[in-house]
Amino acid sequence: MSQERRVYKRISEKVHIVYRVIQAGSDKMFLPKDRGEGETQDISEGGLLFSTKEPMPIGTRLELELRFPDVRYVLYPRAKVVRLEEFNEGAVYEVGLEFNQLFENDKKLILEHIERLGG
């Protein structure tokens, strides 16, 4: 039986995101583009999972532009890649991010958004 490692409530939600690479991870075999975009699969107070066409090494640090339909503000959290999965022979990647710099007010907005959607 596997143990659940998640600490935060998580909701399944599709939200378009834009990212900017702040620092590439340690795997120099492939480097992510400086900028890119994707779509979230799920989100929590502690991070998110998103799909993109660009692979990025574990440890890559990103600045995100995140807009929720019910939140008036654009959030700009910083996050670190903690998981990468390849699908369809590299056509799509799922990237797991852990927020590592998030203003307290932004954290509150994310939590309220999750609660509104029944998380």
C-alpha positions in Angstrom: 0.0 0.0 0.0 1.5 3.4 -1.0 1.5 6.3 1.3 0.0 9.7 0.2 2.8 12.3 0.3 0.6 15.3 -0.4 0.2 17.9 2.3 -2.2 20.3 0.6 -5.7 20.1 -0.8 -5.5 19.7 -4.5 -8.1 20.4 -7.2 -8.3 19.3 -10.8 -8.4 22.5 -13.0 -7.4 23.6 -16.5 -5.8 27.0 -16.4 -3.5 28.5 -19.0 -0.1 29.4 -17.6 3.0 31.2 -19.0 6.4 30.5 -17.5 9.9 32.0 -17.7 12.9 30.0 -16.8 15.0 31.6 -14.0 17.5 28.8 -13.6 17.9 25.6 -15.6 18.1 22.3 -13.7 21.2 20.1 -13.5 20.5 17.9 -16.5 22.4 19.6 -19.4 21.2 17.1 -22.0 18.3 19.3 -22.7 17.6 22.8 -21.7 14.1 24.4 -21.5 13.3 27.4 -23.7 13.5 30.7 -21.8 9.8 31.1 -22.0 6.9 28.8 -22.6 3.3 28.0 -21.8 1.1 25.2 -20.7 -2.1 24.1 -19.1 -2.5 23.1 -15.5 -3.9 19.7 -14.7 -4.2 20.3 -11.0 -3.3 22.9 -8.4 -2.8 23.2 -4.7 -1.5 25.7 -2.2 1.9 24.0 -2.4 2.3 23.7 -6.2 0.8 22.5 -9.4 1.0 20.0 -12.3 0.9 21.3 -15.8 1.2 19.9 -19.4 3.6 21.5 -21.9 5.5 20.6 -25.1 8.8 21.4 -23.5 10.8 19.0 -21.3 12.6 20.6 -18.3 15.1 19.0 -16.0 14.2 18.4 -12.3 15.4 21.4 -10.3 14.6 24.0 -13.0 13.3 27.2 -11.4 10.5 29.1 -13.1 8.5 32.2 -12.6 4.9 31.7 -13.5 2.1 33.9 -14.7 -1.1 32.4 -13.3 -4.6 33.7 -13.9 -7.7 32.2 -12.3 -11.0 33.0 -13.9 -12.5 34.1 -10.5 -9.5 36.1 -9.3 -8.9 39.6 -10.5 -5.2 39.6 -10.0 -2.4 37.9 -12.0 -0.2 35.8 -9.7 3.5 35.5 -10.3 4.7 32.6 -8.1 8.1 31.1 -8.4 8.4 27.3 -8.5 10.8 24.5 -8.8 10.4 21.4 -11.1 10.1 18.4 -8.9 8.7 15.9 -11.4 8.7 15.3 -15.1 6.8 12.7 -17.1 7.0 12.2 -20.9 3.9 11.1 -22.9 3.3 10.3 -26.6 7.0 9.8 -27.3 7.9 13.3 -26.2 5.0 15.2 -27.7 3.7 16.2 -24.3 5.3 16.5 -20.8 3.6 16.7 -17.4 5.7 18.9 -15.1 5.2 18.9 -11.4 6.1 22.2 -9.7 6.5 23.1 -6.0 6.0 26.7 -5.2 9.2 28.1 -3.5 8.4 31.8 -3.5 4.8 32.9 -3.0 3.6 36.1 -1.5 1.3 35.5 1.5 -1.6 37.3 -0.2 -1.2 35.1 -3.4 -1.1 32.0 -1.2 -4.4 33.2 0.4 -6.0 33.8 -3.1 -5.0 30.3 -4.3 -6.4 28.7 -1.1 -9.7 30.7 -1.4 -9.9 29.7 -5.1 -9.4 26.0 -4.2 -12.1 26.3 -1.5 -14.6 27.9 -3.9 -14.2 25.1 -6.3 -14.8 22.5 -3.6 -11.3 21.4 -2.9 
